Amino acid sequence: MNGERGVSPVFGYVLTLGISTLLVSGLLIAAGGFVEDQREQTSRSELRVIGQQVSADIAAADRLHRTDGASEIAITRTIPEQVVGSQYKVAVRTDSNGPTVPYLELTATRPEVTVEIGVASETAVAESTVSGGEIVVEYESGPDELEVSNA
């Protein structure tokens, strides 16, 4: 009889540890997926805001050129260098694959997220790619187009 009692507390302890380990592992796996989803949603949201700011600068330069007839325009903006701890690029595209022609394509590397933002511009916009930091939207009468570049 004494031998059977000695097994019971050890068995209960091992069983409790096993169940606790399974529960903690399940929670960690579930939380890991949740955190990754949150990172992706936050990246997408931040890229949209940055894209809308750059798009607004392009539209403002376009309006200045068309209404004032200015031959040289430069609008400078500082955008974040990273989103959610990840590098990203802002590309001006002029193909017909986006919401407008031209449009902005913002791409983050980790997690991999791509956002497209339309641009309202009657003036031609040169294709270019910039990274975060200080950017400039310029118009010069020589090429008769707007250009987005790093400052």
C-alpha positions in Angstrom: 0.0 0.0 0.0 2.7 2.5 0.8 4.3 1.9 -2.6 1.1 2.9 -4.4 0.8 6.2 -2.4 4.4 7.2 -3.3 3.5 7.1 -7.0 0.4 9.2 -6.7 2.1 12.6 -5.8 4.8 12.2 -8.3 2.4 11.2 -11.0 0.2 14.2 -10.1 3.2 16.6 -10.2 4.3 15.3 -13.6 0.8 15.5 -15.0 0.4 19.1 -13.7 3.7 20.1 -15.3 2.8 18.5 -18.6 -0.6 20.2 -18.8 0.9 23.6 -17.8 3.6 23.2 -20.5 0.9 22.5 -23.1 -1.2 25.5 -22.0 1.7 27.9 -22.0 3.0 26.6 -25.4 -0.5 27.1 -26.9 -0.8 30.6 -25.5 2.7 31.5 -26.9 1.9 30.2 -30.3 -1.5 32.0 -30.4 0.0 35.2 -29.2 2.9 35.0 -31.7 0.4 34.9 -34.6 -1.6 37.8 -33.1 1.5 39.9 -32.7 2.5 39.3 -36.4 -1.0 40.2 -37.6 -0.9 43.4 -35.5 2.5 44.3 -37.0 1.2 43.8 -40.5 -1.9 45.9 -39.9 0.1 48.7 -38.2 2.6 48.7 -41.1 -0.2 48.9 -43.7 -1.8 51.8 -41.7 1.4 53.7 -41.4 2.3 53.2 -45.1 -1.2 54.6 -46.1 -0.7 57.7 -44.0 2.8 58.3 -45.4 1.5 57.7 -48.9 -1.3 60.1 -48.5 1.1 62.8 -47.3 3.4 62.3 -50.3 0.4 62.2 -52.6 -0.9 65.5 -51.1 2.5 67.1 -51.7 2.5 66.0 -55.3 -1.1 67.4 -55.8 0.0 70.7 -54.1 2.9 71.1 -56.4 0.7 70.3 -59.4 -1.8 72.9 -58.3 0.9 75.5 -57.8 2.3 74.9 -61.2 -1.1 75.0 -63.0 -2.5 78.0 -61.1 0.5 80.2 -60.5 2.5 79.1 -63.6 5.5 78.7 -61.4 8.6 77.5 -63.3 10.3 76.0 -60.2 8.6 74.4 -57.2 10.1 72.4 -54.3 8.0 71.0 -51.4 10.1 69.3 -48.7 8.7 66.8 -46.2 10.3 64.6 -43.6 8.7 61.1 -43.5 9.7 58.4 -41.0 12.8 56.4 -41.9 11.1 53.2 -40.7 7.6 51.8 -40.1 7.2 49.3 -37.2 11.0 48.9 -37.1 11.3 48.0 -40.8 12.7 49.8 -43.8 10.4 50.8 -46.6 10.4 52.4 -50.1 8.1 54.9 -51.8 7.9 54.3 -55.5 6.2 56.6 -58.0 4.7 54.4 -60.8 3.2 55.6 -64.1 1.8 52.2 -65.4 -1.9 51.5 -65.4 -1.8 48.8 -62.6 -2.6 51.2 -59.8 -5.7 53.1 -58.6 -4.7 56.2 -60.7 -2.0 57.1 -63.2 0.4 58.0 -61.6 0.2 56.3 -58.2 2.5 55.6 -55.3 3.6 52.1 -54.3 4.8 51.8 -50.7 6.6 48.6 -49.8 7.8 47.5 -46.3 10.3 44.7 -46.0 9.4 43.1 -42.6 6.6 42.2 -42.6 6.2 42.2 -46.4 3.4 44.8 -47.0 2.6 46.8 -50.1 0.1 49.7 -50.3 -0.9 51.6 -53.4 -2.1 55.2 -53.1 -3.6 57.2 -55.9 -2.1 60.6 -57.0 -4.2 63.5 -58.3 -1.9 65.3 -60.7 -2.5 66.6 -64.2 1.2 67.4 -64.6 3.3 64.4 -65.5 5.2 62.7 -62.6 8.5 61.0 -63.2 9.0 57.5 -62.0 11.3 57.3 -59.0 11.9 55.5 -55.8 12.8 57.1 -52.4 13.4 55.8 -48.9 12.3 57.4 -45.6 13.8 60.6 -44.4 13.6 64.0 -46.0 12.0 64.0 -49.5 11.4 66.7 -52.0 8.6 67.1 -54.6 10.1 69.3 -57.3 8.9 70.8 -60.6 11.2 72.3 -63.1 10.0 73.7 -66.4 12.8 72.0 -68.4 11.4 68.4 -68.3 7.9 69.8 -67.5 7.3 67.1 -64.9 7.1 66.6 -61.2 9.8 64.5 -59.5 10.0 62.9 -56.0 13.5 62.5 -54.7 15.4 62.2 -51.4 16.8 65.6 -50.2 
